[in-house]
Amino acid sequence: MRGEDLENRGRGDGEGEGEGEGGGGGTGEVKSRSNYRTYPVYSDFYTRDDSETQWTPWLIPMFVVANVAMFLAVMHVNNCPKHNLGLQGKCVARFLGRFSFEPIKGNPLFGPSSATLEKLGALEWSKVVQKHQGWRLVTCVWLHAGVIHLVANMLSLVFIGIRLEQQFGFVRFGIIYLLSGFGGSILSTFFIRNISVGASGGLFGLLGAMLSELFTNWTIYTNKVAALITLLVIIVINLGIGILPHVDNYAHIGGFLVGFFLGFVVLPRPQYGWSEHQNLPAGVRVKSKYKSYQYAFWLISLAMLIVGFTVALVMLFRGENGNDHCHWCHYVTCVPTSRWNCGEN
């Protein structure tokens, strides 16, 4: 299937093959950002203050609708019956008309061609750096390589995000999801020269935020160890999936790191009972709204985010290749085995 399918197909521009030992030459391969696990809700692990506001999640349904609508728009533009030359086989589900899928050899995920994804905003190093199309760092998050990719990510978004939006509201949830997706795109472009699409940077950002929220609000959790172990197992499993071929683990890691630091900044909870301080008798000393360690986490994380984004963007638009500074980092996104060769991605 090398040189034929969506995951492996080169554009014929002579830029090399996959990430390989040098971290990825420019090909038409689409690195999908997929999350194939579901996530439990952790509301039973912490003590809830009766005064807490329980938000009604509405941003998550909007994000799901937006991603589905974008996928339909991509398929409308793709128009397989018109543009498929038959070299890789017939379009799949031809009864769908112009919404039918590319041949299985071209895209086993039941979706559009890599050329269509690239045309409509997929992440690709040369377009971002050499042609100054920085908007692709954002648009790629709303594109998916196929129905399987889309469904997996949207189910993950619902399972991961419901609890966060319920507990912290749409503003803080939206900040974490969008900035994490952006951060994942930056790290992906810094290391990978192939096409990349998917929402998993934002999804891993939500996982990272859940982990830092556990740390910064440690005192309100009733089953601390159980919550921590459960979350760490989920994170390790999903990052482990990223070492398989055709999965953009750099986007996962970049999104996770941004979400982790953002969690310390936007998700700290006031000390238990803080909201009742106005009912205390006059002269009674009121404790600080947040604990000292929460303030420390907040300052350190904010500094890390500012420095991290600044340095990463400067290096990216200077045309730096992350693999030149880290010669083993290509193993982060693909570990070669007897069943596949990462150099042939």
Salt bridges, closest charged atoms under 4 A:
ASP13 OD2 - ARG11 NH2 2.46
GLU15 OE1 - ARG11 NH2 3.75
GLU17 OE1 - ARG2 NH2 2.15
GLU19 OE1 - LYS31 NZ 3.47
GLU21 OE1 - HIS330 NE2 3.55
GLU29 OE2 - LYS31 NZ 3.56
GLU29 OE2 - HIS246 ND1 3.58
GLU52 OE2 - ARG269 NH1 2.86
GLU118 OE2 - LYS127 NZ 2.70
GLU124 OE2 - ARG11 NH2 3.54
GLU213 OE1 - ARG163 NH2 3.20
GLU213 OE2 - ARG269 NE 3.34
ASP248 OD2 - ARG33 NE 3.55
GLU320 OE2 - ARG318 NH2 3.66
GLU320 OE1 - HIS325 NE2 3.00
